[in-house]
């Protein structure tokens, strides 16, 4: 039966991935190819070829397709907005893909896909309200309530990366310009790029986020100081979410979510910023890791 199968596409800046899943969460096919960066038509054709490959594996056509993109679809224009893969912005991608694939498609932000994946069969499975954040090259988030995505009339629910970091002096905010044309966004502090920037401010030299977190584990004093600042920033950023949404669980994905220190330190630091001075919110790593984006896209076929 067609309805047993789900196809998910995770469109990234450098790679595009497809998954064929059944409704019991089992994976039957996966393929990853380079994204034709800067070429909109070739991007659509890449997605089409991956969908066809998954359908060959399933032995049926016309399957539900969900697509996670680094941006969102404007409810006003129907075009992509807020995408850091800038060649997608201003394009009617949802309509173009529906025409190309000859079926309706569901398109949402890649952070929403993380939230849906983890709420459906991941770390948030038994929780009603799941806040899932990507701490990667950038910083995004999504919200799932009772297994369904909260998107909102502007399509920006969970766009936590582009609020200013709470309880931060204006002078510090102004040191960090963001691609969204504002200053001091959470993304400029809490992404891997933000950690590297903190290290540069403190110690005067550049280092990749992964190197900083690894060096901190090995007792490097400068790296430890940088990571200590980062953990304080992350506590402020997540406490601001708790004070508005009070989710049942916070799930972290992206490269920075692999830093073990986060899970040891945040329970101690969050009560300093959460209203009332106490916090029982669990903060956990995404169960499906890098696969959450493409798995969440597949689940869009059910909930979209």
C-alpha positions in Angstrom: 0.0 0.0 0.0 1.2 3.5 -0.9 0.3 4.8 2.5 2.9 2.5 4.2 5.8 4.4 2.7 7.1 7.9 3.4 9.8 9.8 1.5 11.8 12.6 3.2 14.3 15.0 1.6 16.8 17.0 3.6 18.1 19.9 1.5 21.3 21.3 2.9 23.7 23.9 1.7 26.3 21.2 0.7 24.4 17.9 0.5 20.9 16.7 -0.3 19.6 13.5 1.3 16.6 11.2 0.7 15.2 8.5 3.0 12.5 5.9 2.3 10.8 4.9 5.6 7.8 2.9 6.6 5.4 4.1 9.3 7.0 1.9 11.9 10.2 4.1 11.7 12.2 1.5 9.7 14.6 2.9 7.1 14.6 1.1 3.7 16.7 3.3 1.5 18.9 6.3 1.9 21.0 8.3 -0.6 23.1 11.5 -0.2 24.4 13.6 -3.1 26.0 17.1 -3.3 23.7 20.1 -3.5 24.1 22.1 -6.7 24.7 25.3 -4.7 23.7 28.5 -6.4 21.6 26.7 -9.1 17.9 26.7 -8.3 16.7 24.6 -11.3 19.4 22.0 -10.7 18.4 21.9 -7.0 14.8 21.0 -8.0 16.1 18.3 -10.4 18.3 16.8 -7.8 15.3 16.5 -5.4 13.3 14.9 -8.2 16.0 12.3 -9.0 16.3 11.3 -5.4 12.5 10.9 -5.0 12.4 8.8 -8.1 15.3 6.6 -6.8 13.4 6.1 -3.5 10.2 5.1 -5.4 12.1 2.6 -7.5 13.2 1.0 -4.2 9.6 1.0 -2.9 8.2 -0.3 -6.2 5.4 2.3 -6.2 5.1 5.9 -7.3 3.1 9.0 -6.1 4.3 8.6 -2.5 4.0 11.4 0.1 7.1 13.7 0.1 8.2 16.0 2.9 11.1 18.4 2.4 13.2 20.2 4.9 14.9 23.3 3.7 17.3 25.9 5.2 14.6 28.6 5.3 10.8 28.7 5.4 7.8 29.2 3.0 6.1 32.6 3.3 2.4 32.3 3.9 1.9 35.6 2.1 3.9 35.1 -1.1 4.4 31.3 -1.1 8.1 31.9 -1.7 11.1 30.8 0.3 12.3 33.4 2.9 15.0 33.5 5.6 17.2 30.9 3.8 20.9 31.0 4.3 21.1 29.1 1.0 20.4 32.4 -0.6 19.7 31.1 -4.1 16.4 29.6 -2.8 15.1 32.9 -1.4 12.2 34.5 -3.3 11.5 31.3 -5.3 8.1 29.5 -5.3 9.8 26.3 -4.4 6.8 24.4 -2.9 4.7 25.1 -6.1 7.6 24.3 -8.4 8.3 20.9 -6.7 4.6 20.0 -6.7 4.5 20.6 -10.4 7.8 18.7 -11.0 6.8 15.7 -8.9 3.1 15.8 -10.0 1.8 15.7 -6.4 1.4 17.9 -3.3 4.6 18.2 -1.2 5.1 19.5 2.3 8.0 21.9 2.8 9.2 23.2 6.1 12.3 24.5 7.9 15.0 22.0 8.7 14.9 22.8 12.4 11.2 21.9 12.3 12.2 18.6 10.8 14.5 18.0 13.8 11.6 18.8 16.2 9.2 16.5 14.4 11.7 13.6 14.1 12.6 13.7 17.8 9.0 14.2 18.9 7.8 11.3 16.8 10.3 8.5 17.5 13.3 10.2 19.2 14.3 11.8 22.5 10.9 13.6 22.8 8.7 10.7 22.0 6.9 10.6 25.4 6.6 14.4 25.8 3.8 16.7 24.7 5.8 19.9 24.1 9.2 19.5 22.5 11.6 22.3 21.8 14.3 21.2 19.5 17.3 23.4 18.6 20.1 23.0 16.1 23.4 24.3 17.3 25.4 24.0 14.1 27.0 26.4 11.7 23.9 28.5 12.4 21.2 28.2 15.1 17.6 27.3 14.5 14.8 25.6 16.4 11.4 24.1 16.1 8.4 23.3 18.3 6.3 20.2 18.3 3.1 20.0 20.4 1.4 16.6 20.7 3.4 15.3 17.8 2.5 18.1 15.4 4.6 21.0 14.3 3.8 24.5 15.6 4.6 26.8 12.6 2.5 30.0 13.2 0.9 32.5 10.8 4.4 33.9 9.8 6.1 30.5 9.6 8.6 31.5 12.2 7.6 29.6 15.3 10.8 28.4 17.0 13.0 30.9 15.1 14.9 31.3 18.3 18.2 31.9 16.6 17.2 35.4 15.7 16.2 36.8 19.0 18.9 38.7 20.8 20.7 36.7 23.6 18.9 37.4 26.8 20.5 39.2 29.7 23.4 40.4 27.7 24.9 43.9 27.8 24.2 46.0 24.6 27.9 46.5 24.0 28.4 42.7 23.8 25.4 42.4 21.4 26.7 45.1 19.1 30.0 43.2 18.7 28.2 40.4 16.8 26.5 41.3 13.5 24.2 38.7 12.1 23.3 37.9 8.5 19.7 38.9 9.3 21.0 42.5 9.6 20.6 42.7 13.3 23.1 42.3 16.1 23.6 39.9 19.0 21.3 37.2 17.8 21.4 33.9 19.7 23.0 32.4 16.5 26.0 34.7 16.8 26.7 33.3 20.3 25.3 29.8 20.4 26.3 28.3 17.0 29.7 26.7 16.4 30.6 29.9 14.6 29.5 31.8 17.7 31.8 29.7 20.0 34.7 30.4 17.7 34.0 34.1 17.8 33.9 34.1 21.6 37.3 32.4 21.5 38.7 35.1 19.2 37.4 37.8 21.5 38.9 36.2 24.6 42.2 34.9 23.3 42.8 36.8 20.0 43.0 33.8 17.6 40.7 31.7 15.6 39.9 28.0 16.2 37.2 25.7 15.0 34.4 24.9 17.5 35.2 21.2 17.5 38.9 21.9 18.3 37.9 24.2 21.2 35.5 21.6 22.8 38.1 18.8 22.4 40.9 20.9 23.9 38.6 21.9 26.8 38.1 18.2 27.6 41.9 17.8 27.7 42.2 20.5 30.2 43.4 23.4 27.9 42.9 26.5 30.0 42.0 29.0 27.2 39.5 26.5 25.6 38.0 25.9 29.0 37.5 29.6 29.6 35.8 29.9 26.1 33.5 26.9 26.7 32.6 28.3 30.2 31.4 31.5 28.5 29.5 29.5 25.9 27.7 27.4 28.5 26.7 30.6 30.3 25.4 32.0 26.9 23.5 28.8 26.2 21.9 28.8 29.7 20.6 32.3 29.0 19.4 31.5 25.6 17.5 28.3 26.7 16.1 29.9 29.9 14.5 32.6 27.7 12.7 29.8 25.9 11.6 28.1 29.1 10.2 31.4 30.4 7.9 31.7 27.4 7.1 28.1 26.4 8.1 26.0 29.3 8.6 22.9 27.1 8.5 19.3 28.6 11.9 18.6 27.1 14.6 20.5 25.1 16.4 18.4 22.4 19.7 19.6 20.9 21.1 18.7 17.5 23.9 20.1 15.3 27.7 19.9 15.9 27.7 21.7 19.2 25.2 19.2 20.7 28.0 16.7 20.8 29.8 18.7 23.6 29.4 16.5 26.7 29.9 19.5 29.0 26.5 20.9 28.0 24.6 18.1 29.6 26.7 18.2 32.8 26.6 22.0 33.2 23.2 23.3 32.0 21.1 21.7 34.9 23.3 23.8 37.3 23.1 27.0 35.3 19.5 27.2 34.1 18.0 28.0 37.5 20.0 31.2 37.6 18.0 32.6 34.7 14.6 30.7 34.8 11.9 32.7 36.5 11.4 31.5 40.0 15.0 30.2 40.4 14.4 26.6 39.7 14.3 24.4 36.6 13.4 20.8 36.0 13.5 20.9 32.2 15.6 18.0 30.8 18.1 19.0 28.1 19.1 16.0 26.0 20.9 15.2 22.8 18.9 14.2 19.7 18.5 10.4 19.4 18.8 10.4 15.6 21.7 12.9 15.4 22.4 13.9 11.8 19.6 11.7 10.5 16.9 13.7 12.3 16.5 16.2 9.5 15.7 13.7 6.8 13.6 11.5 9.1 11.6 14.5 10.2 11.0 15.4 6.6 9.6 11.9 6.0 7.2 12.3 9.0 5.9 15.5 7.3 4.1 13.2 4.9 2.0 12.1 7.9 1.5 15.3 9.8 1.8 17.9 7.1 
